[in-house]
Amino acid sequence: MEAIANILDLYADVEEQDLNEIAELRVPVPRIIPADRSDPMAYLCEDEFIMRYRLSKEAVRDLLREITPCLQRIRNNSGM
């Protein structure tokens, strides 16, 4: 039983240490607040867009093409 307790204690120490190291590696992404906030695809370069949204502009365009018909149906069915 003591051996299991020692292993669990060791695991807890390593896990806490790993979490602390990961927290130290986090780099804050600077917030850019543009004058025109209506279209981030227009005012963000590709790298900034990916940093902020974790998707490329092309991936977002593809996603929008896929979901737009569904969104229109939902809006029309709800009476809005």
N, CA, C and O atoms as CSV, one atom per row, in Angstrom:
chain,resi,resn,atom,element,x,y,z
A,1,MET,N,N,0.816,-1.194,0.000
A,1,MET,CA,C,0.000,0.000,0.000
A,1,MET,C,C,0.858,1.255,0.000
A,1,MET,O,O,0.538,2.247,-0.655
A,2,GLU,N,N,1.959,1.192,0.752
A,2,GLU,CA,C,2.832,2.357,0.826
A,2,GLU,C,C,3.459,2.645,-0.539
A,2,GLU,O,O,3.653,3.807,-0.898
A,3,ALA,N,N,3.770,1.612,-1.287
A,3,ALA,CA,C,4.358,1.798,-2.616
A,3,ALA,C,C,3.371,2.498,-3.544
A,3,ALA,O,O,3.752,3.373,-4.322
A,4,ILE,N,N,2.112,2.109,-3.459
A,4,ILE,CA,C,1.088,2.753,-4.299
A,4,ILE,C,C,0.939,4.215,-3.907
A,4,ILE,O,O,0.807,5.080,-4.772
A,5,ALA,N,N,0.959,4.492,-2.617
A,5,ALA,CA,C,0.849,5.877,-2.150
A,5,ALA,C,C,2.027,6.699,-2.653
A,5,ALA,O,O,1.855,7.852,-3.050
A,6,ASN,N,N,3.213,6.120,-2.639
A,6,ASN,CA,C,4.399,6.837,-3.131
A,6,ASN,C,C,4.296,7.127,-4.624
A,6,ASN,O,O,4.669,8.205,-5.087
A,7,ILE,N,N,3.788,6.156,-5.365
A,7,ILE,CA,C,3.626,6.351,-6.811
A,7,ILE,C,C,2.605,7.447,-7.080
A,7,ILE,O,O,2.818,8.297,-7.945
A,8,LEU,N,N,1.508,7.432,-6.350
A,8,LEU,CA,C,0.485,8.462,-6.540
A,8,LEU,C,C,1.010,9.842,-6.166
A,8,LEU,O,O,0.702,10.825,-6.840
A,9,ASP,N,N,1.794,9.924,-5.107
A,9,ASP,CA,C,2.402,11.193,-4.720
A,9,ASP,C,C,3.351,11.687,-5.798
A,9,ASP,O,O,3.355,12.873,-6.129
A,10,LEU,N,N,4.154,10.787,-6.348
A,10,LEU,CA,C,5.092,11.141,-7.411
A,10,LEU,C,C,4.333,11.638,-8.643
A,10,LEU,O,O,4.704,12.644,-9.246
A,11,TYR,N,N,3.280,10.931,-9.004
A,11,TYR,CA,C,2.454,11.326,-10.153
A,11,TYR,C,C,1.854,12.716,-9.929
A,11,TYR,O,O,1.859,13.542,-10.842
A,12,ALA,N,N,1.344,12.979,-8.738
A,12,ALA,CA,C,0.740,14.278,-8.437
A,12,ALA,C,C,1.783,15.383,-8.534
A,12,ALA,O,O,1.494,16.461,-9.054
A,13,ASP,N,N,2.999,15.127,-8.035
A,13,ASP,CA,C,4.064,16.133,-8.106
A,13,ASP,C,C,4.447,16.422,-9.553
A,13,ASP,O,O,4.621,17.582,-9.925
A,14,VAL,N,N,4.577,15.392,-10.365
A,14,VAL,CA,C,4.966,15.573,-11.765
A,14,VAL,C,C,3.873,16.319,-12.510
A,14,VAL,O,O,4.152,17.230,-13.290
A,15,GLU,N,N,2.623,15.929,-12.268
A,15,GLU,CA,C,1.507,16.568,-12.957
A,15,GLU,C,C,1.455,18.056,-12.625
A,15,GLU,O,O,1.279,18.882,-13.520
A,16,GLU,N,N,1.606,18.404,-11.350
A,16,GLU,CA,C,1.575,19.807,-10.940
A,16,GLU,C,C,2.741,20.568,-11.559
A,16,GLU,O,O,2.569,21.698,-12.015
A,17,GLN,N,N,3.919,19.963,-11.580
A,17,GLN,CA,C,5.096,20.595,-12.168
A,17,GLN,C,C,4.885,20.817,-13.667
A,17,GLN,O,O,5.218,21.882,-14.187
A,18,ASP,N,N,4.333,19.818,-14.362
A,18,ASP,CA,C,4.064,19.948,-15.795
A,18,ASP,C,C,3.079,21.079,-16.059
A,18,ASP,O,O,3.275,21.874,-16.979
A,19,LEU,N,N,2.021,21.154,-15.255
A,19,LEU,CA,C,1.029,22.212,-15.440
A,19,LEU,C,C,1.647,23.584,-15.219
A,19,LEU,O,O,1.334,24.529,-15.942
A,20,ASN,N,N,2.513,23.701,-14.236
A,20,ASN,CA,C,3.187,24.977,-13.985
A,20,ASN,C,C,4.084,25.363,-15.152
A,20,ASN,O,O,4.134,26.531,-15.537
A,21,GLU,N,N,4.798,24.385,-15.722
A,21,GLU,CA,C,5.661,24.662,-16.862
A,21,GLU,C,C,4.846,25.090,-18.076
A,21,GLU,O,O,5.243,26.002,-18.801
A,22,ILE,N,N,3.721,24.445,-18.298
A,22,ILE,CA,C,2.863,24.814,-19.415
A,22,ILE,C,C,2.320,26.224,-19.220
A,22,ILE,O,O,2.251,26.999,-20.174
A,23,ALA,N,N,1.936,26.560,-18.001
A,23,ALA,CA,C,1.413,27.897,-17.719
A,23,ALA,C,C,2.473,28.961,-17.989
A,23,ALA,O,O,2.150,30.052,-18.461
A,24,GLU,N,N,3.717,28.657,-17.697
A,24,GLU,CA,C,4.796,29.610,-17.943
A,24,GLU,C,C,5.056,29.805,-19.430
A,24,GLU,O,O,5.539,30.863,-19.834
A,25,LEU,N,N,4.746,28.811,-20.250
A,25,LEU,CA,C,4.992,28.894,-21.685
A,25,LEU,C,C,3.925,29.692,-22.426
A,25,LEU,O,O,4.145,30.111,-23.563
A,26,ARG,N,N,2.789,29.904,-21.804
A,26,ARG,CA,C,1.715,30.634,-22.473
A,26,ARG,C,C,2.155,32.046,-22.797
A,26,ARG,O,O,2.662,32.771,-21.941
A,27,VAL,N,N,1.953,32.420,-24.045
A,27,VAL,CA,C,2.306,33.761,-24.496
A,27,VAL,C,C,1.006,34.474,-24.849
A,27,VAL,O,O,0.248,33.995,-25.693
A,28,PRO,N,N,0.744,35.602,-24.218
A,28,PRO,CA,C,-0.505,36.293,-24.520
A,28,PRO,C,C,-0.499,36.850,-25.945
A,28,PRO,O,O,0.504,37.390,-26.413
A,29,VAL,N,N,-1.632,36.706,-26.618
A,29,VAL,CA,C,-1.786,37.257,-27.965
A,29,VAL,C,C,-2.291,38.681,-27.802
A,29,VAL,O,O,-3.330,38.908,-27.182
A,30,PRO,N,N,-1.557,39.642,-28.355
A,30,PRO,CA,C,-2.000,41.035,-28.190
A,30,PRO,C,C,-3.348,41.260,-28.873
A,30,PRO,O,O,-3.596,40.765,-29.973
A,31,ARG,N,N,-4.198,42.005,-28.206
A,31,ARG,CA,C,-5.511,42.298,-28.771
A,31,ARG,C,C,-5.401,43.512,-29.674
A,31,ARG,O,O,-4.875,44.554,-29.283
A,32,ILE,N,N,-5.904,43.357,-30.881
A,32,ILE,CA,C,-5.933,44.447,-31.839
A,32,ILE,C,C,-7.380,44.899,-31.942
A,32,ILE,O,O,-8.261,44.104,-32.270
A,33,ILE,N,N,-7.625,46.162,-31.666
A,33,ILE,CA,C,-8.980,46.676,-31.777
A,33,ILE,C,C,-8.986,47.698,-32.916
A,33,ILE,O,O,-8.636,48.862,-32.716
A,34,PRO,N,N,-9.380,47.262,-34.089
A,34,PRO,CA,C,-9.386,48.159,-35.242
A,34,PRO,C,C,-10.562,49.124,-35.194
A,34,PRO,O,O,-11.541,48.894,-34.483
A,35,ALA,N,N,-10.456,50.189,-35.945
A,35,ALA,CA,C,-11.550,51.153,-36.019
A,35,ALA,C,C,-12.783,50.502,-36.631
A,35,ALA,O,O,-13.899,50.728,-36.163
A,36,ASP,N,N,-12.591,49.695,-37.675
A,36,ASP,CA,C,-13.706,49.001,-38.327
A,36,ASP,C,C,-13.666,47.545,-37.904
A,36,ASP,O,O,-12.828,46.782,-38.386
A,37,ARG,N,N,-14.555,47.152,-37.017
A,37,ARG,CA,C,-14.556,45.795,-36.492
A,37,ARG,C,C,-15.493,44.867,-37.266
A,37,ARG,O,O,-15.749,43.745,-36.829
A,38,SER,N,N,-15.995,45.315,-38.387
A,38,SER,CA,C,-17.006,44.537,-39.073
A,38,SER,C,C,-16.460,43.343,-39.847
A,38,SER,O,O,-17.183,42.362,-40.023
A,39,ASP,N,N,-15.211,43.386,-40.317
A,39,ASP,CA,C,-14.710,42.286,-41.140
A,39,ASP,C,C,-13.251,41.971,-40.819
A,39,ASP,O,O,-12.345,42.571,-41.398
A,40,PRO,N,N,-13.020,41.038,-39.903
A,40,PRO,CA,C,-11.637,40.700,-39.546
A,40,PRO,C,C,-10.856,40.113,-40.722
A,40,PRO,O,O,-9.626,40.160,-40.723
A,41,MET,N,N,-11.550,39.561,-41.726
A,41,MET,CA,C,-10.837,39.049,-42.897
A,41,MET,C,C,-10.202,40.186,-43.688
A,41,MET,O,O,-9.223,39.981,-44.405
A,42,ALA,N,N,-10.755,41.371,-43.557
A,42,ALA,CA,C,-10.224,42.524,-44.293
A,42,ALA,C,C,-9.055,43.183,-43.560
A,42,ALA,O,O,-8.094,43.611,-44.200
A,43,TYR,N,N,-9.120,43.271,-42.239
A,43,TYR,CA,C,-8.091,44.033,-41.540
A,43,TYR,C,C,-7.008,43.182,-40.892
A,43,TYR,O,O,-6.004,43.734,-40.442
A,44,LEU,N,N,-7.167,41.858,-40.824
A,44,LEU,CA,C,-6.119,41.003,-40.268
A,44,LEU,C,C,-5.356,40.315,-41.398
A,44,LEU,O,O,-5.958,39.856,-42.368
A,45,CYS,N,N,-4.040,40.246,-41.271
A,45,CYS,CA,C,-3.283,39.457,-42.238
A,45,CYS,C,C,-3.525,37.975,-41.915
A,45,CYS,O,O,-4.091,37.650,-40.871
A,46,GLU,N,N,-3.099,37.093,-42.804
A,46,GLU,CA,C,-3.367,35.654,-42.642
A,46,GLU,C,C,-2.840,35.121,-41.308
A,46,GLU,O,O,-3.537,34.382,-40.613
A,47,ASP,N,N,-1.601,35.498,-40.951
A,47,ASP,CA,C,-1.010,35.003,-39.696
A,47,ASP,C,C,-1.779,35.492,-38.474
A,47,ASP,O,O,-2.017,34.723,-37.543
A,48,GLU,N,N,-2.171,36.768,-38.471
A,48,GLU,CA,C,-2.942,37.304,-37.348
A,48,GLU,C,C,-4.309,36.628,-37.253
A,48,GLU,O,O,-4.803,36.341,-36.163
A,49,PHE,N,N,-4.901,36.384,-38.404
A,49,PHE,CA,C,-6.207,35.728,-38.439
A,49,PHE,C,C,-6.111,34.330,-37.831
A,49,PHE,O,O,-6.954,33.943,-37.022
A,50,ILE,N,N,-5.092,33.580,-38.217
A,50,ILE,CA,C,-4.900,32.223,-37.688
A,50,ILE,C,C,-4.619,32.259,-36.186
A,50,ILE,O,O,-5.140,31.432,-35.437
A,51,MET,N,N,-3.800,33.212,-35.744
A,51,MET,CA,C,-3.516,33.318,-34.304
A,51,MET,C,C,-4.791,33.582,-33.521
A,51,MET,O,O,-4.975,33.026,-32.438
A,52,ARG,N,N,-5.664,34.409,-34.042
A,52,ARG,CA,C,-6.873,34.768,-33.323
A,52,ARG,C,C,-7.954,33.703,-33.405
A,52,ARG,O,O,-8.586,33.392,-32.395
A,53,TYR,N,N,-8.181,33.132,-34.595
A,53,TYR,CA,C,-9.313,32.231,-34.790
A,53,TYR,C,C,-8.920,30.760,-34.949
A,53,TYR,O,O,-9.798,29.899,-35.009
A,54,ARG,N,N,-7.647,30.460,-35.018
A,54,ARG,CA,C,-7.132,29.090,-35.141
A,54,ARG,C,C,-7.545,28.406,-36.443
A,54,ARG,O,O,-7.471,27.183,-36.560
A,55,LEU,N,N,-7.981,29.204,-37.420
A,55,LEU,CA,C,-8.346,28.721,-38.743
A,55,LEU,C,C,-7.816,29.705,-39.774
A,55,LEU,O,O,-7.669,30.894,-39.489
A,56,SER,N,N,-7.534,29.210,-40.964
A,56,SER,CA,C,-7.119,30.118,-42.034
A,56,SER,C,C,-8.345,30.839,-42.575
A,56,SER,O,O,-9.479,30.425,-42.335
A,57,LYS,N,N,-8.106,31.912,-43.302
A,57,LYS,CA,C,-9.218,32.640,-43.910
A,57,LYS,C,C,-9.963,31.743,-44.891
A,57,LYS,O,O,-11.192,31.772,-44.953
A,58,GLU,N,N,-9.225,30.952,-45.654
A,58,GLU,CA,C,-9.857,30.058,-46.625
A,58,GLU,C,C,-10.729,29.014,-45.921
A,58,GLU,O,O,-11.813,28.686,-46.405
A,59,ALA,N,N,-10.265,28.495,-44.789
A,59,ALA,CA,C,-11.058,27.516,-44.039
A,59,ALA,C,C,-12.354,28.149,-43.538
A,59,ALA,O,O,-13.404,27.505,-43.550
A,60,VAL,N,N,-12.288,29.392,-43.103
A,60,VAL,CA,C,-13.492,30.091,-42.634
A,60,VAL,C,C,-14.446,30.323,-43.796
A,60,VAL,O,O,-15.656,30.143,-43.658
A,61,ARG,N,N,-13.895,30.726,-44.954
A,61,ARG,CA,C,-14.754,30.912,-46.133
A,61,ARG,C,C,-15.469,29.605,-46.497
A,61,ARG,O,O,-16.668,29.601,-46.773
A,62,ASP,N,N,-14.721,28.501,-46.494
A,62,ASP,CA,C,-15.321,27.202,-46.798
A,62,ASP,C,C,-16.408,26.843,-45.782
A,62,ASP,O,O,-17.486,26.377,-46.150
A,63,LEU,N,N,-16.112,27.065,-44.512
A,63,LEU,CA,C,-17.073,26.774,-43.454
A,63,LEU,C,C,-18.330,27.625,-43.609
A,63,LEU,O,O,-19.445,27.128,-43.451
A,64,LEU,N,N,-18.150,28.902,-43.915
A,64,LEU,CA,C,-19.299,29.782,-44.108
A,64,LEU,C,C,-20.153,29.333,-45.289
A,64,LEU,O,O,-21.381,29.382,-45.224
A,65,ARG,N,N,-19.502,28.893,-46.372
A,65,ARG,CA,C,-20.255,28.389,-47.523
A,65,ARG,C,C,-21.101,27.172,-47.126
A,65,ARG,O,O,-22.221,27.003,-47.609
A,66,GLU,N,N,-20.565,26.341,-46.256
A,66,GLU,CA,C,-21.286,25.138,-45.831
A,66,GLU,C,C,-22.455,25.446,-44.895
A,66,GLU,O,O,-23.518,24.838,-45.020
A,67,ILE,N,N,-22.276,26.375,-43.965
A,67,ILE,CA,C,-23.305,26.575,-42.934
A,67,ILE,C,C,-24.295,27.680,-43.264
A,67,ILE,O,O,-25.360,27.734,-42.649
A,68,THR,N,N,-23.991,28.563,-44.208
A,68,THR,CA,C,-24.892,29.679,-44.506
A,68,THR,C,C,-26.302,29.214,-44.874
A,68,THR,O,O,-27.264,29.783,-44.358
A,69,PRO,N,N,-26.474,28.220,-45.730
A,69,PRO,CA,C,-27.853,27.782,-46.028
A,69,PRO,C,C,-28.605,27.310,-44.781
A,69,PRO,O,O,-29.808,27.547,-44.664
A,70,CYS,N,N,-27.936,26.665,-43.878
A,70,CYS,CA,C,-28.575,26.203,-42.642
A,70,CYS,C,C,-28.976,27.379,-41.763
A,70,CYS,O,O,-30.045,27.364,-41.152
A,71,LEU,N,N,-28.135,28.383,-41.697
A,71,LEU,CA,C,-28.436,29.554,-40.883
A,71,LEU,C,C,-29.634,30.302,-41.432
A,71,LEU,O,O,-30.455,30.793,-40.657
A,72,GLN,N,N,-29.758,30.402,-42.741
A,72,GLN,CA,C,-30.885,31.092,-43.331
A,72,GLN,C,C,-32.182,30.347,-43.032
A,72,GLN,O,O,-33.203,30.968,-42.737
A,73,ARG,N,N,-32.144,29.014,-43.108
A,73,ARG,CA,C,-33.334,28.227,-42.802
A,73,ARG,C,C,-33.755,28.407,-41.350
A,73,ARG,O,O,-34.944,28.546,-41.060
A,74,ILE,N,N,-32.807,28.406,-40.455
A,74,ILE,CA,C,-33.120,28.574,-39.025
A,74,ILE,C,C,-33.738,29.949,-38.789
A,74,ILE,O,O,-34.735,30.071,-38.079
A,75,ARG,N,N,-33.151,30.972,-39.379
A,75,ARG,CA,C,-33.651,32.333,-39.199
A,75,ARG,C,C,-35.070,32.442,-39.751
A,75,ARG,O,O,-35.938,33.040,-39.114
A,76,ASN,N,N,-35.312,31.870,-40.929
A,76,ASN,CA,C,-36.639,31.957,-41.542
A,76,ASN,C,C,-37.683,31.150,-40.768
A,76,ASN,O,O,-38.837,31.566,-40.676
A,77,ASN,N,N,-37.299,30.025,-40.221
A,77,ASN,CA,C,-38.249,29.204,-39.468
A,77,ASN,C,C,-38.592,29.785,-38.101
A,77,ASN,O,O,-39.636,29.462,-37.535
A,78,SER,N,N,-37.728,30.633,-37.571
A,78,SER,CA,C,-37.992,31.190,-36.243
A,78,SER,C,C,-38.818,32.462,-36.324
A,78,SER,O,O,-39.175,33.033,-35.293
A,79,GLY,N,N,-39.127,32.912,-37.531
A,79,GLY,CA,C,-39.941,34.120,-37.672
A,79,GLY,C,C,-39.148,35.404,-37.645
A,79,GLY,O,O,-39.724,36.492,-37.624
A,80,MET,N,N,-37.870,35.297,-37.645
A,80,MET,CA,C,-37.041,36.508,-37.624
A,80,MET,C,C,-36.685,36.939,-39.012
A,80,MET,O,O,-35.992,37.940,-39.189
